[in-house]
């Protein structure tokens, strides 16, 4: 009787697998929301930790009123900037001058410190450093702003962020199923990604959810033969983060692969015998040219920079304030890989900057990229390689673990683990790590 019910349940889930996956995604989100809210009640946020954690736009009610607000606990670090941009936009040259004057006069800060409070030295306000907003690309705050037309700011950010990330997870499942026609592999990939310890940023007000959605959508649309829509999605990705423009290369690879003739019977037999059979037909240069339009998303933001500030590359100058040194490619790579590695045992476990966790994540993902070369489609593998390489050559390792949360092909590779025990242990470690980082983030401890 019980076996019959189990079979019927499995059949139901199999027939409606997309709905089942969506329910799973929502249940995971509810788990993370519940856990994080509980931790926010259990562990107080100290003013020193909070104010030294970065710039602030609006002060958390835990500091001002000693109460926990569910929508505010997801505001962490860069989230402050996205909320500010969503509500106030980017400043023009005159606005930046006014912001500098307000900073010099110390006026406008949304919190009053007690006389002699040593924490006051950490007073950082997004509207004082308004020029730094250009380091944060516009598509994500624009999405929040659209929801903000109907909803209060924090509720708009919460709804936008979780809608985008839920759609991204669901589409990832669809993409893996499209590539491999394996529901089990698709679901295991999803499980590993949603419980990756640094996927907590898919709940916070960060760009990761939108970035993942547009990246996966680009591959999915091109896989379906919708080149124009795939390129449009890639262009939007380039308007989400500067690294989004790198998806041009994987999309070009897929376009060229699609020029290959369909394998005939002899080719399929040779493939079984492990002979080389890949033959690329005449390259469709028109399609390749269309794929190269992805950088238009970045170009549109550069044009906006020129209109507002007088400089095409003002966003690049702003990124320099956050440690990006795009001209020091080799120095950055050597420092991140070798110099930091040489003092690995002197690094702190959890800290902003040189950190054991960030370095370990860098090494682990490099190993996964090497091991997965023959297991993944070249376009997906190259996407992970570029996502890994971009921060290595452009900045230090700060936030590296967060950047890897969008490297979805590596989770597909890990999902191919055949041994149930090994996969179960990996999942258990991911779940424990996810709960740990979720609790740390909402209490303003280091996360990534």
DANOR-V557018 format. One record per residue. RES is the residue in one small letter. SS is DSSP state (hx for helix, st for strand, lp for the rest). PSI is psi in radians with two decimals (NA if undefined). OMEGA is omega in whole degrees, 0 to 359 (* if undefined). Layout:
# DANOR-V557018
res,ss,psi,omega
RES,SS,PSI,OMEGA
RES,SS,PSI,OMEGA
This chain:
# DANOR-V557018
res,ss,psi,omega
x,lp,-0.84,181
x,hx,-0.71,180
x,hx,-0.66,178
x,hx,-0.73,178
x,hx,-0.70,179
x,hx,-0.72,179
x,hx,-0.72,180
x,hx,-0.66,178
x,hx,-0.76,179
x,hx,-0.71,178
x,hx,-0.71,180
x,hx,-0.79,180
x,hx,-0.71,181
x,hx,-0.71,181
x,hx,-0.61,182
x,lp,0.90,190
x,hx,-0.55,179
x,hx,-0.72,176
x,hx,-0.66,179
x,hx,-0.71,179
x,hx,-0.72,179
x,hx,-0.72,177
x,hx,-0.73,178
x,hx,-0.78,180
x,hx,-0.79,180
x,hx,-0.68,179
x,hx,-0.69,178
x,hx,-0.75,179
x,hx,-0.74,179
x,hx,-0.69,177
x,hx,-0.84,182
x,hx,-0.71,178
x,hx,-0.81,182
x,hx,-0.82,181
x,hx,-0.81,183
x,hx,-0.67,178
x,hx,-0.69,178
x,hx,-0.78,179
x,hx,-0.68,178
x,hx,-0.55,176
x,hx,-0.63,184
x,hx,-0.70,188
x,lp,2.03,181
x,lp,2.67,175
x,lp,2.09,181
x,lp,2.50,178
x,hx,-0.69,181
x,hx,-0.82,181
x,hx,-0.67,183
x,hx,-0.89,186
x,hx,-0.43,177
x,lp,-0.07,184
x,lp,-0.09,179
x,lp,-2.96,177
x,lp,2.64,179
x,st,2.56,177
x,lp,-0.88,174
x,lp,2.46,186
x,lp,2.35,180
x,lp,2.37,179
x,hx,-0.36,177
x,hx,-0.44,179
x,hx,-0.73,186
x,hx,-0.64,187
x,lp,0.00,180
x,lp,0.73,175
x,lp,2.64,181
x,lp,2.18,176
x,lp,2.10,186
x,lp,-0.73,183
x,lp,-0.38,182
x,lp,-0.34,183
x,lp,-0.24,179
x,lp,0.09,176
x,lp,1.90,183
x,lp,2.24,173
x,lp,-2.01,185
x,lp,-0.31,178
x,hx,-0.60,181
x,hx,-0.70,181
x,hx,-0.74,181
x,hx,-0.66,177
x,hx,-0.70,179
x,hx,-0.78,180
x,hx,-0.70,181
x,hx,-0.60,184
x,hx,-0.61,187
x,hx,-0.22,179
x,lp,-2.93,180
x,lp,2.50,181
x,lp,2.62,170
x,lp,-3.03,183
x,hx,-0.74,179
x,hx,-0.68,179
x,hx,-0.63,179
x,hx,-0.62,177
x,hx,-0.74,178
x,hx,-0.67,179
x,hx,-0.72,179
x,hx,-0.66,178
x,hx,-0.70,179
x,hx,-0.64,178
x,hx,-0.74,180
x,hx,-0.61,181
x,hx,-0.09,180
x,lp,0.81,179
x,lp,2.62,175
x,lp,-0.18,183
x,lp,2.34,188
x,lp,0.39,180
x,lp,2.44,180
x,lp,2.10,179
x,lp,2.62,175
x,lp,2.62,179
x,lp,2.26,179
x,lp,0.06,180
x,lp,2.05,182
x,hx,-0.34,180
x,hx,-0.34,184
x,hx,-0.38,180
x,hx,-0.28,179
x,hx,0.28,183
x,lp,1.89,177
x,lp,2.27,188
x,st,2.25,182
x,lp,-0.62,184
x,lp,-0.23,172
x,lp,-0.62,180
x,lp,0.85,188
x,hx,-0.49,180
x,hx,-0.45,180
x,hx,-0.22,180
x,hx,-0.46,183
x,hx,-0.25,175
x,hx,-0.27,183
x,lp,1.99,188
x,lp,2.75,199
x,hx,-0.35,192
x,hx,-0.72,181
x,hx,-0.90,178
x,hx,-0.52,176
x,hx,-0.67,177
x,hx,-0.77,177
x,hx,-0.73,181
x,hx,-0.64,178
x,hx,-0.75,176
x,hx,-0.53,182
x,hx,-0.27,175
x,lp,-0.46,182
x,lp,-0.38,188
x,lp,2.73,171
x,lp,2.72,190
x,hx,-0.91,184
x,hx,-0.67,177
x,hx,-0.67,177
x,hx,-0.75,179
x,hx,-0.72,181
x,hx,-0.82,181
x,hx,-0.80,181
x,hx,-0.82,184
x,hx,-0.82,184
x,hx,-0.50,174
x,hx,-0.80,180
x,hx,-0.80,183
x,hx,-0.66,178
x,hx,-0.76,177
x,hx,-0.66,179
x,hx,-0.77,179
x,hx,-0.77,180
x,hx,-0.72,180
x,hx,-0.57,175
x,hx,-0.78,177
x,hx,-0.78,181
x,hx,-0.68,180
x,hx,-0.81,180
x,hx,-0.69,178
x,hx,-0.64,178
x,hx,-0.69,182
x,hx,-0.78,192
x,hx,-0.13,180
x,lp,0.73,183
x,lp,1.83,181
x,hx,-0.66,180
x,hx,-0.82,179
x,hx,-0.74,180
x,hx,-0.75,182
x,hx,-0.69,179
x,hx,-0.67,177
x,hx,-0.76,180
x,hx,-0.78,181
x,hx,-0.81,182
x,hx,-0.68,181
x,hx,-0.80,184
x,hx,-0.43,179
x,hx,0.06,172
x,lp,2.27,188
x,hx,-0.50,182
x,hx,0.24,171
x,hx,0.03,174
x,hx,-0.41,180
x,hx,-0.14,172
x,hx,-0.20,176
x,lp,-0.56,181
x,lp,2.97,184
x,lp,1.26,179
x,lp,3.00,185
x,lp,-0.15,190
x,hx,-0.72,181
x,hx,-0.80,179
x,hx,-0.70,180
x,hx,-0.84,180
x,hx,-0.76,181
x,hx,-0.85,184
x,hx,-0.63,178
x,hx,-0.86,180
x,hx,-0.69,180
x,hx,-0.66,179
x,hx,-0.84,179
x,hx,-0.73,183
x,hx,-0.79,181
x,hx,-0.72,180
x,hx,-0.65,176
x,hx,-0.57,179
x,lp,-0.02,179
x,lp,0.16,180
x,lp,1.31,186
x,hx,-0.81,183
x,hx,-0.79,179
x,hx,-0.61,178
x,hx,-0.74,179
x,hx,-0.67,177
x,hx,-0.73,177
x,hx,-0.71,177
x,hx,-0.65,178
x,hx,-0.70,176
x,hx,-0.61,177
x,hx,-0.70,179
x,hx,-0.35,176
x,lp,0.00,178
x,lp,-0.77,175
x,lp,2.66,181
x,hx,-0.64,182
x,hx,-0.24,180
x,hx,-0.46,181
x,hx,-0.37,183
x,hx,-0.28,180
x,hx,-0.20,176
x,hx,-0.75,184
x,hx,-0.90,176
x,hx,-0.66,179
x,hx,-0.66,176
x,hx,-0.73,178
x,hx,-0.76,180
x,hx,-0.67,177
x,hx,-0.76,179
x,hx,-0.71,178
x,hx,-0.61,180
x,lp,-0.17,175
x,lp,-0.23,181
x,lp,2.43,178
x,lp,2.62,177
x,lp,2.37,183
x,lp,2.31,175
x,lp,-3.04,185
x,hx,-0.74,180
x,hx,-0.66,179
x,hx,-0.72,178
x,hx,-0.67,178
x,hx,-0.73,179
x,hx,-0.63,178
x,hx,-0.69,178
x,hx,-0.55,180
x,lp,0.13,176
x,lp,0.50,174
x,lp,2.76,178
x,lp,2.17,182
x,lp,-0.16,185
x,lp,2.03,178
x,lp,2.18,179
x,lp,2.22,178
x,lp,-3.03,177
x,lp,2.19,184
x,lp,2.31,177
x,lp,1.68,185
x,hx,-0.46,177
x,hx,-0.76,178
x,hx,-0.67,178
x,hx,-0.71,178
x,hx,-0.67,178
x,hx,-0.72,179
x,hx,-0.49,181
x,lp,0.06,178
x,lp,-0.08,180
x,lp,-0.74,181
x,lp,-0.13,177
x,hx,-0.49,177
x,hx,-0.74,176
x,hx,-0.67,181
x,hx,-0.63,180
x,hx,-0.65,178
x,hx,-0.64,176
x,hx,-0.69,178
x,hx,-0.73,178
x,hx,-0.71,177
x,hx,-0.79,181
x,hx,-0.70,181
x,hx,-0.69,187
x,hx,-0.54,188
x,hx,-0.31,184
x,lp,-0.05,181
x,lp,2.27,177
x,lp,-0.60,188
x,lp,0.49,183
x,hx,-0.58,178
x,hx,-0.61,178
x,hx,-0.69,177
x,hx,-0.70,178
x,hx,-0.67,178
x,hx,-0.52,178
x,hx,-0.47,178
x,lp,-0.33,182
x,lp,0.34,173
x,lp,0.03,179
x,lp,2.24,179
x,lp,1.38,187
x,lp,-0.29,180
x,lp,-0.14,183
x,lp,0.89,188
x,hx,-0.94,185
x,hx,-0.67,178
x,hx,-0.74,179
x,hx,-0.81,181
x,hx,-0.80,180
x,hx,-0.73,180
x,hx,-0.83,184
x,hx,-0.70,186
x,hx,-0.83,189
x,hx,-0.87,183
x,hx,-0.85,178
x,hx,-0.69,179
x,hx,-0.56,181
x,hx,-0.40,178
x,lp,0.56,184
x,hx,-0.75,185
x,hx,-0.04,175
x,hx,-0.06,180
x,lp,2.71,176
x,st,2.69,183
x,lp,-0.90,180
x,lp,1.90,179
x,lp,2.79,177
x,lp,2.12,182
x,lp,-2.38,180
x,lp,2.06,193
x,st,2.43,180
x,hx,-0.76,183
x,hx,-0.80,181
x,hx,-0.74,180
x,hx,-0.71,180
x,hx,-0.74,178
x,hx,-0.70,178
x,hx,-0.80,181
x,hx,-0.76,182
x,hx,-0.79,181
x,hx,-0.56,174
x,hx,-0.76,178
x,hx,-0.73,179
x,hx,-0.68,179
x,hx,-0.76,178
x,hx,-0.81,184
x,hx,-0.50,186
x,lp,0.04,186
x,lp,-0.75,182
x,lp,-0.03,184
x,lp,-0.33,185
x,lp,2.64,171
x,lp,2.48,188
x,hx,-0.65,183
x,hx,-0.66,178
x,hx,-0.73,179
x,hx,-0.76,181
x,hx,-0.56,177
x,hx,-0.82,179
x,hx,-0.68,178
x,hx,-0.78,181
x,hx,-0.66,177
x,hx,-0.64,178
x,hx,-0.74,188
x,hx,-0.63,187
x,hx,-0.92,180
x,hx,-0.46,180
x,hx,-0.70,185
x,hx,-0.12,185
x,hx,-0.26,184
x,lp,-2.95,176
x,lp,-2.95,185
x,lp,0.10,178
x,lp,2.26,178
x,lp,0.21,182
x,hx,-0.70,180
x,hx,-0.60,176
x,hx,-0.74,180
x,hx,-0.58,183
x,hx,-0.16,179
x,hx,-0.32,178
x,hx,0.04,180
x,lp,1.13,189
x,hx,-0.51,178
x,hx,-0.49,179
x,hx,-0.52,177
x,hx,-0.52,173
x,hx,-0.76,179
x,hx,-0.81,180
x,hx,-0.55,180
x,hx,-0.26,178
x,lp,0.04,177
x,lp,2.17,187
x,lp,-0.58,185
x,lp,2.13,184
x,hx,-0.68,182
x,hx,-0.81,181
x,hx,-0.78,179
x,hx,-0.68,179
x,hx,-0.72,179
x,hx,-0.73,179
x,hx,-0.77,179
x,hx,-0.74,180
x,hx,-0.74,178
x,hx,-0.69,179
x,hx,-0.75,181
x,hx,-0.81,180
x,hx,-0.76,179
x,hx,-0.65,179
x,hx,-0.75,178
x,hx,-0.65,179
x,hx,-0.89,182
x,hx,-0.58,176
x,hx,-0.77,178
x,hx,-0.66,180
x,hx,-0.69,184
x,hx,-0.80,185
x,hx,-0.18,176
x,lp,0.23,176
x,lp,0.50,167
x,lp,2.93,180
x,lp,2.39,174
x,lp,-0.88,182
x,lp,NA,*
